[in-house]
């Protein structure tokens, strides 16, 4: 009842055109890539690194889902998560924390990673005053509390969706094999996991073991926990997306010589390795561009099939 309400409700009451609704995931991709590029260029001051890092983050599941499934708004959720982790404008933080949960509830599960990443960036790169950091965190927590408060109110008034969801999915979850769980978490980032690992290692060695342990624990718990949240495991790993960009930034900042070859190497590996949408008991391959151009995609991936009247 609540998930992904923002765009359907907006289009319904404002009577906006249907074609624009179908285009919104793609618009979200463009905005997210633009935001990623602006964040990367601000910290790298190198357009080559900016292009490589932005392209790398576009090889993750949020991009594939938004461009491959009809009206899945993962790109907007990714944008909100990145704003929460790296944004400095307070109005943007408020907007992200108020609106993004209505696009996808996974935003709330991404908040722990966002808060740790914000703290690491502020301490190691941006050098923002502690008072400003605390105000930002308080602002995020207050704005993010609106959505769960409404959900709690609905539950107290007899909303049975949460209980029904758990009951209906528990039986399916018990049939999933451990190799499928491992493949699901791998498919979230593939070679890009190197950047999340780099963020943890560099925090531990260059900042403090406390920061490294905190980031490692949050990423591990969030990534593994995401596998049990919903059937679509690989896309749920989106909740640790900020740690991938953090890894790029820290690696460039603290070890620029190795970063010079590591960033393109990880990007090439991700472009060559096969990608999949991994669900509890299903694996759907992500097709290369030549398959799309040759119209070799199966009917269930063809938007025209779902829009025919």
SEDO-501098 format. One record per residue (C-alpha): residue number from 0; residue in one letter; x, y, z. Coordinates in Angstrom, 3 decimals, m for minus. Each point is the difference from the previous one (the first is absolute). Layout:
! residues N
REC   pos   code       east      north         up
REC   NUM      a          X          Y          Z
...
//
This chain:
! residues 309
REC   pos   code       east      north         up
REC     0      x      0.000      0.000      0.000
REC     1      x      2.786      2.456      0.828
REC     2      x      2.994     m1.028     m2.058
REC     3      x      0.654      2.008     m3.195
REC     4      x     m2.957      2.292      0.625
REC     5      x      1.744      3.271     m0.830
REC     6      x     m0.126     m0.133     m3.795
REC     7      x     m3.351     m1.813     m0.478
REC     8      x     m1.819      2.331      2.394
REC     9      x      1.626      3.101     m1.528
REC    10      x     m0.944     m1.048     m3.525
REC    11      x     m3.529     m0.978      1.023
REC    12      x     m0.936      3.246      1.712
REC    13      x      1.865      2.365     m2.329
REC    14      x     m1.224     m1.837     m3.118
REC    15      x      3.470     m0.073     m1.512
REC    16      x      0.626     m1.821     m3.315
REC    17      x      0.533     m3.762      0.121
REC    18      x      3.031      0.087     m2.275
REC    19      x      1.777      2.254      2.498
REC    20      x     m0.774     m2.446      2.812
REC    21      x      1.648     m2.796     m2.002
REC    22      x      3.014      2.241     m0.602
REC    23      x      0.570      0.950      3.644
REC    24      x      2.387     m2.903      0.831
REC    25      x      2.177      1.116     m2.920
REC    26      x     m0.179      3.622      1.137
REC    27      x      1.105     m1.214      3.425
REC    28      x      2.972     m1.767     m1.599
REC    29      x      1.123      3.201     m1.693
REC    30      x     m0.335      2.024      3.208
REC    31      x      1.810     m2.627      2.067
REC    32      x      2.870     m0.226     m2.489
REC    33      x      0.237      3.797     m0.087
REC    34      x      0.118      0.100      3.798
REC    35      x      2.592     m2.764      0.107
REC    36      x      2.148      1.855     m2.517
REC    37      x     m0.242      3.245      1.995
REC    38      x      1.010     m1.803      3.214
REC    39      x      2.877     m1.781     m1.720
REC    40      x      1.355      3.094     m1.734
REC    41      x     m0.160      1.988      3.231
REC    42      x      2.261     m2.524      1.715
REC    43      x      2.164     m1.241     m2.881
REC    44      x      0.442      3.274     m1.927
REC    45      x      0.709     m2.295     m2.941
REC    46      x     m2.519     m0.514     m2.799
REC    47      x      1.502     m3.346     m0.963
REC    48      x     m0.491     m1.403      3.500
REC    49      x     m3.439      1.591      0.132
REC    50      x     m1.091     m1.741     m3.195
REC    51      x      1.409     m3.352      1.110
REC    52      x     m1.525      0.138      3.489
REC    53      x     m3.409      1.128     m1.288
REC    54      x     m0.012     m2.755     m2.615
REC    55      x      0.999     m2.559      2.624
REC    56      x     m2.915      0.922      2.251
REC    57      x     m2.288     m0.264     m3.027
REC    58      x      0.920     m3.693     m0.305
REC    59      x     m1.813     m0.802      3.243
REC    60      x     m3.522     m1.339      0.421
REC    61      x     m1.782      3.306      0.631
REC    62      x      0.745      1.012     m3.594
REC    63      x     m0.902     m3.353     m1.558
REC    64      x     m3.302     m0.215      1.863
REC    65      x     m1.001      3.564     m0.898
REC    66      x      0.735     m0.466     m3.689
REC    67      x     m1.012     m3.648     m0.341
REC    68      x     m3.233     m0.289      1.970
REC    69      x     m3.140      1.994     m0.653
REC    70      x     m0.525      2.877      2.480
REC    71      x      2.431     m1.217      2.636
REC    72      x      1.276      3.177      1.672
REC    73      x      3.277     m1.304      1.430
REC    74      x      1.860      2.907     m1.599
REC    75      x     m1.937      2.474      2.145
REC    76      x      0.641     m2.077      3.102
REC    77      x      3.711     m0.072     m0.871
REC    78      x     m0.043      3.782     m0.436
REC    79      x     m1.602      0.480      3.412
REC    80      x      2.508     m2.345      1.633
REC    81      x      2.958      1.830     m1.551
REC    82      x     m1.379      3.399      1.048
REC    83      x     m0.421     m1.312      3.551
REC    84      x      3.588     m1.261      0.035
REC    85      x      1.813      2.845     m1.778
REC    86      x     m2.330      3.009     m0.250
REC    87      x      0.919      3.219      1.772
REC    88      x     m3.064      2.159     m0.745
REC    89      x     m2.389     m0.437      2.917
REC    90      x     m3.107      0.469     m2.128
REC    91      x      1.169     m2.884     m2.188
REC    92      x      0.491     m2.213      3.052
REC    93      x     m3.518      0.786      1.190
REC    94      x     m1.492     m0.670     m3.442
REC    95      x      1.885     m3.297     m0.353
REC    96      x     m1.007     m1.261      3.456
REC    97      x     m3.623      1.089     m0.336
REC    98      x     m0.696     m1.158     m3.555
REC    99      x      2.246     m2.962     m0.786
REC   100      x     m1.690     m2.459      2.424
REC   101      x     m3.182      0.496     m2.035
REC   102      x      1.939     m1.140     m3.061
REC   103      x      1.560     m3.013      1.693
REC   104      x      0.107     m1.002      3.665
REC   105      x      3.558     m1.254     m0.494
REC   106      x      1.089      3.598      0.501
REC   107      x     m0.616     m0.346      3.741
REC   108      x      2.152     m3.133      0.093
REC   109      x      2.761      1.915     m1.789
REC   110      x      0.106      2.740      2.641
REC   111      x      2.570     m1.714      2.286
REC   112      x      2.437     m0.286     m2.923
REC   113      x     m0.750      3.598     m1.026
REC   114      x      0.704      1.324      3.490
REC   115      x      3.304     m1.856      0.338
REC   116      x      1.116      1.053     m3.491
REC   117      x     m0.915      3.637      0.763
REC   118      x      2.113     m0.125      3.138
REC   119      x      2.990     m1.522     m1.784
REC   120      x     m0.160      2.538     m2.832
REC   121      x     m0.323      2.885      2.446
REC   122      x      2.935     m1.229      2.083
REC   123      x      2.402     m0.976     m2.794
REC   124      x     m0.795      2.084     m3.096
REC   125      x     m2.400      2.918      0.478
REC   126      x      1.131      0.972      3.532
REC   127      x     m3.425      1.391      0.914
REC   128      x     m0.495      1.421      3.521
REC   129      x     m1.405     m2.444      2.537
REC   130      x     m2.941      2.269      0.780
REC   131      x     m1.131      0.011     m3.649
REC   132      x      0.328     m3.767     m0.146
REC   133      x     m2.178     m0.453      3.066
REC   134      x     m2.647      2.352     m1.361
REC   135      x     m0.049     m1.939     m3.280
REC   136      x     m0.395     m3.320      1.809
REC   137      x     m2.813      1.352      2.195
REC   138      x     m1.730      1.432     m3.075
REC   139      x      0.208     m3.340     m1.809
REC   140      x     m1.302     m2.000      2.956
REC   141      x     m2.955      2.323      0.588
REC   142      x     m0.968      0.146     m3.697
REC   143      x      0.396     m3.768     m0.390
REC   144      x     m2.288     m0.665      2.970
REC   145      x     m3.087      1.288     m1.843
REC   146      x     m0.455     m3.051     m2.217
REC   147      x      0.325     m2.687      2.708
REC   148      x     m2.278      2.066      2.248
REC   149      x     m2.718     m0.102     m2.669
REC   150      x      0.596     m3.724     m0.521
REC   151      x     m0.288     m0.590      3.738
REC   152      x     m3.232      1.959      0.122
REC   153      x     m1.429     m2.059     m2.851
REC   154      x      1.074     m3.235      1.695
REC   155      x     m1.628      1.019      3.273
REC   156      x     m3.229      0.686     m1.900
REC   157      x     m0.081     m3.503     m1.418
REC   158      x      2.322     m0.041     m3.040
REC   159      x      0.756     m3.736     m0.472
REC   160      x      2.536      0.337     m2.837
REC   161      x      3.176     m0.510      2.031
REC   162      x     m1.219     m3.176      1.655
REC   163      x     m1.348     m1.373     m3.280
REC   164      x      3.276      0.772     m1.760
REC   165      x      2.065     m1.884      2.577
REC   166      x     m2.369     m2.967      0.008
REC   167      x     m0.170     m0.278     m3.797
REC   168      x      3.745      0.298     m0.561
REC   169      x      1.330     m2.079      2.883
REC   170      x     m0.784     m3.274     m1.769
REC   171      x      1.801      1.145     m3.174
REC   172      x      3.003      1.253      1.953
REC   173      x      0.543     m3.396      1.618
REC   174      x      0.421     m1.610     m3.427
REC   175      x      2.923      2.226     m1.040
REC   176      x      3.399     m1.722     m0.078
REC   177      x      3.182      1.550      1.401
REC   178      x      1.662      0.128     m3.461
REC   179      x     m2.948      2.079     m1.185
REC   180      x      0.468      2.429      2.893
REC   181      x      3.712      0.304     m0.814
REC   182      x     m0.752      0.567     m3.679
REC   183      x     m2.611      2.576      0.925
REC   184      x      2.396      2.075      2.063
REC   185      x      2.751     m0.356     m2.623
REC   186      x     m2.308      1.182     m2.788
REC   187      x     m0.721      3.231      1.824
REC   188      x      3.447      1.454     m0.834
REC   189      x      2.136     m2.799     m1.548
REC   190      x      3.561      1.381     m0.330
REC   191      x     m1.268      3.235      1.540
REC   192      x      0.172     m1.657      3.419
REC   193      x      3.703      0.871     m0.190
REC   194      x     m0.928      3.647      0.576
REC   195      x     m2.104     m0.778      3.068
REC   196      x      2.833     m2.138      1.391
REC   197      x      2.459      2.813     m0.723
REC   198      x     m2.160      2.447      1.983
REC   199      x      0.091     m2.290      3.041
REC   200      x      3.745     m0.764     m0.207
REC   201      x      1.035      3.620     m0.552
REC   202      x     m2.225      1.199      2.853
REC   203      x      1.603     m2.581      2.285
REC   204      x      3.611      0.737     m1.015
REC   205      x     m0.064      3.746     m0.689
REC   206      x     m2.679      1.390      2.315
REC   207      x     m0.710     m2.239      2.956
REC   208      x     m0.764     m3.638      0.634
REC   209      x     m3.238      1.218      1.552
REC   210      x     m1.127      1.589     m3.277
REC   211      x      1.110     m3.060     m1.937
REC   212      x     m1.823     m2.354      2.344
REC   213      x     m3.149      2.151     m0.025
REC   214      x     m0.101      0.234     m3.783
REC   215      x      0.809     m3.686     m0.425
REC   216      x     m2.698     m1.063      2.449
REC   217      x     m2.650      2.265     m1.541
REC   218      x      0.782     m1.108     m3.566
REC   219      x      0.117     m3.692      0.939
REC   220      x     m3.207      0.043      2.053
REC   221      x     m1.863      2.116     m2.558
REC   222      x      1.143     m2.007     m3.027
REC   223      x     m0.709     m3.398      1.553
REC   224      x     m3.225      1.182      1.614
REC   225      x     m1.240      1.372     m3.330
REC   226      x     m0.086     m3.554     m1.382
REC   227      x     m2.866     m0.877      2.340
REC   228      x     m2.068      3.160     m0.458
REC   229      x     m1.591     m0.832     m3.331
REC   230      x      0.235     m2.547     m2.782
REC   231      x      2.043      2.288     m2.258
REC   232      x      3.311     m0.428      1.802
REC   233      x      2.470      1.628     m2.381
REC   234      x     m1.887      3.310     m0.179
REC   235      x     m0.417      0.147      3.781
REC   236      x      3.782      0.339      0.388
REC   237      x     m0.518      3.562     m1.259
REC   238      x     m0.234      1.045      3.660
REC   239      x      3.826     m0.035      0.288
REC   240      x      0.579      1.970     m3.240
REC   241      x      1.633      3.016      1.751
REC   242      x      2.840     m2.219      1.210
REC   243      x      0.998     m0.700     m3.623
REC   244      x      0.434      3.697     m0.792
REC   245      x      1.731      0.496      3.343
REC   246      x      2.492     m2.714     m0.960
REC   247      x      0.794      1.822     m3.243
REC   248      x      0.499      3.309      1.814
REC   249      x      2.175     m1.384      2.808
REC   250      x      2.108     m2.115     m2.353
REC   251      x      0.674      3.012     m2.237
REC   252      x      0.753      2.207      3.010
REC   253      x      2.297     m2.345      1.927
REC   254      x      1.537     m2.240     m2.704
REC   255      x     m0.130      1.890     m3.309
REC   256      x      2.699     m2.066     m1.727
REC   257      x     m1.821     m3.323      0.319
REC   258      x     m3.386      1.653     m0.551
REC   259      x      1.181      1.092     m3.452
REC   260      x     m0.141     m3.588     m1.269
REC   261      x     m2.463     m1.527      2.500
REC   262      x     m2.976      2.157     m0.994
REC   263      x      0.103     m0.846     m3.738
REC   264      x      0.788     m3.644      0.811
REC   265      x     m3.104     m0.351      2.200
REC   266      x     m2.125      1.758     m2.623
REC   267      x      1.207     m2.281     m2.811
REC   268      x     m0.591     m3.058      2.171
REC   269      x     m3.556      1.099      0.745
REC   270      x     m0.707      0.604     m3.680
REC   271      x      1.298     m3.443     m0.927
REC   272      x     m1.494     m2.038      2.834
REC   273      x     m3.574     m1.216     m0.644
REC   274      x     m2.711      1.728      1.992
REC   275      x     m3.202     m1.473      1.395
REC   276      x     m3.131      1.033      1.805
REC   277      x      0.076     m2.540      2.811
REC   278      x     m3.118     m0.870      1.944
REC   279      x     m0.535     m2.636      2.662
REC   280      x     m0.624     m2.768     m2.516
REC   281      x      0.598      1.696     m3.330
REC   282      x      2.888      1.400     m2.041
REC   283      x     m0.694      2.325     m2.918
REC   284      x      2.968      0.893     m2.235
REC   285      x      0.664      3.646     m0.857
REC   286      x      0.324      0.118     m3.774
REC   287      x      2.726      1.839     m1.855
REC   288      x     m0.876      2.951     m2.202
REC   289      x      0.383     m1.972     m3.231
REC   290      x     m2.739     m2.408      1.165
REC   291      x     m2.333      2.953      0.513
REC   292      x      0.857      1.554     m3.358
REC   293      x     m0.572     m3.353     m1.710
REC   294      x     m3.345     m0.323      1.808
REC   295      x      1.051     m3.250      1.653
REC   296      x     m1.395      0.812      3.429
REC   297      x     m2.805     m2.253      1.275
REC   298      x     m3.578      1.351      0.100
REC   299      x     m0.036      0.478      3.782
REC   300      x      2.784      2.588     m0.365
REC   301      x     m1.684      1.895     m2.828
REC   302      x     m1.838      3.107      1.184
REC   303      x     m2.313     m0.114     m3.033
REC   304      x     m1.494     m3.243      1.277
REC   305      x     m1.153      1.733      3.186
REC   306      x     m1.222      3.202     m1.621
REC   307      x     m2.126     m1.538     m2.759
REC   308      x     m3.707      0.654      0.440
//
